[in-house]
Amino acid sequence: MINLWKRLWKIRIFNFMVVGGCGFLLNLCIYYPLTVVIHNKITFLNQVFYLPALLITAPIVIAFNYWMNMKWTFKDSTAKSLSLGRYEFMGLSTMVFDLFIIFALVQYGHIFYLIAMVLATIIMFLMRYFIANRWIWKTEKVSA
């Protein structure tokens, strides 16, 4: 069992998932209180109060996830000079998809907004990992 954990700990996608899970918990800790505070104070997309809070929490979580992924998941990557800008771009770009998925699930699927947020995170996970692995921390292979 210990060997299994050691092996998993070395697999990038597992590390990326753990970092994403920590980021999700951080997001939830900031996001939910914001939705309670701004519930009746902000109208956005026909009284949908749960989306503006995501616009506030997303940049915070993106920065947290970047730092954690740089220090742990992709620590052996040499492609760090452009990684912050690329990660922010990826995070903000994929946030548009998150917002769309959450909006669609809540408005048309009648799913509670926190459940919709979990589903959107799961749906977007592989896309974010693929972009991070192939573009943000891509290490150029040196030919001999």
C-alpha positions in Angstrom: 0.0 0.0 0.0 2.9 2.4 0.8 4.5 1.6 -2.5 1.2 2.5 -4.3 1.2 5.9 -2.6 4.8 6.5 -3.5 4.1 5.7 -7.2 1.0 7.8 -7.3 2.9 10.7 -5.7 5.2 10.7 -8.7 2.5 10.7 -11.4 1.9 14.2 -12.6 -1.8 13.8 -13.3 -2.4 12.6 -9.8 -0.4 15.6 -8.4 -2.3 17.9 -10.7 -5.6 16.4 -9.3 -4.5 16.8 -5.7 -3.5 20.5 -6.4 -6.8 21.0 -8.2 -8.7 19.5 -5.2 -6.9 21.8 -2.8 -7.7 24.7 -5.1 -11.3 23.6 -5.3 -11.6 23.6 -1.5 -10.0 27.1 -1.3 -12.4 28.2 -4.0 -15.4 26.8 -2.0 -14.2 28.5 1.2 -14.2 31.9 -0.5 -17.0 31.3 -3.0 -19.8 30.2 -0.8 -19.6 33.1 1.7 -19.5 35.5 -1.3 -22.7 34.0 -2.8 -24.4 34.5 0.5 -23.2 38.1 0.8 -24.1 39.1 -2.8 -27.2 36.9 -3.2 -29.7 39.8 -3.3 -27.3 42.6 -4.1 -26.1 41.8 -7.6 -28.1 40.9 -10.6 -26.3 39.2 -13.4 -27.7 37.2 -16.3 -31.3 37.5 -15.2 -30.8 37.4 -11.4 -28.2 34.7 -11.4 -26.2 35.5 -8.3 -23.7 32.6 -8.2 -21.7 33.7 -11.3 -20.3 37.0 -10.1 -18.7 35.3 -7.1 -16.8 33.0 -9.4 -15.3 36.0 -11.2 -13.9 37.1 -7.8 -12.6 33.8 -6.6 -11.2 32.4 -9.9 -8.1 34.7 -10.0 -7.2 33.8 -6.4 -7.5 30.1 -7.0 -5.7 30.3 -10.3 -2.7 31.9 -8.6 -2.8 29.3 -5.8 -3.0 26.4 -8.2 -0.1 27.9 -10.3 2.1 28.1 -7.3 1.3 24.6 -6.1 1.7 23.1 -9.5 5.0 24.9 -10.1 6.4 23.8 -6.7 5.2 20.2 -6.8 3.5 18.8 -10.0 5.9 20.3 -12.5 8.9 21.0 -10.3 11.2 19.2 -12.7 10.1 21.3 -15.7 12.6 23.8 -17.0 9.9 25.8 -18.8 9.1 28.3 -16.1 9.9 31.7 -17.7 6.5 32.0 -19.4 4.6 29.7 -17.2 2.8 32.2 -15.0 1.4 34.2 -17.9 0.4 31.0 -19.7 -1.2 29.6 -16.6 -3.2 32.7 -15.9 -4.3 32.7 -19.6 -5.3 29.1 -19.4 -7.2 29.6 -16.1 -9.1 32.6 -17.3 -9.9 31.1 -20.6 -11.2 27.8 -19.2 -13.1 29.8 -16.6 -15.4 30.9 -19.4 -16.2 27.3 -20.0 -16.8 26.8 -16.2 -19.2 29.7 -16.2 -21.1 28.4 -19.2 -21.3 24.8 -17.7 -22.4 26.1 -14.3 -25.0 28.4 -15.8 -26.4 25.7 -18.1 -26.5 23.1 -15.3 -28.3 25.5 -12.9 -30.6 27.2 -15.3 -31.6 24.3 -17.5 -30.6 21.2 -15.5 -32.0 22.7 -12.3 -29.0 21.6 -10.3 -27.9 23.3 -7.1 -25.1 25.8 -8.0 -22.5 24.2 -5.7 -23.1 20.8 -7.3 -22.9 22.4 -10.7 -19.5 23.9 -9.7 -18.2 20.5 -8.7 -19.4 19.0 -12.0 -17.8 21.8 -14.1 -14.5 21.3 -12.3 -14.6 17.6 -13.1 -15.5 18.2 -16.7 -12.8 20.8 -17.2 -10.0 18.8 -15.3 -8.6 16.9 -18.3 -8.6 19.9 -20.5 -6.7 21.9 -17.9 -4.2 19.1 -17.4 -3.6 18.7 -21.1 -3.0 22.4 -21.5 -0.7 22.6 -18.5 1.3 19.5 -19.5 1.6 20.3 -23.2 1.8 24.1 -23.3 2.5 25.7 -19.9 5.3 23.5 -18.6 6.3 21.8 -21.8 10.0 21.0 -21.7 11.8 21.1 -25.0 13.6 17.8 -25.8 17.3 18.3 -26.4 18.6 16.3 -29.3 22.0 14.7 -28.9 
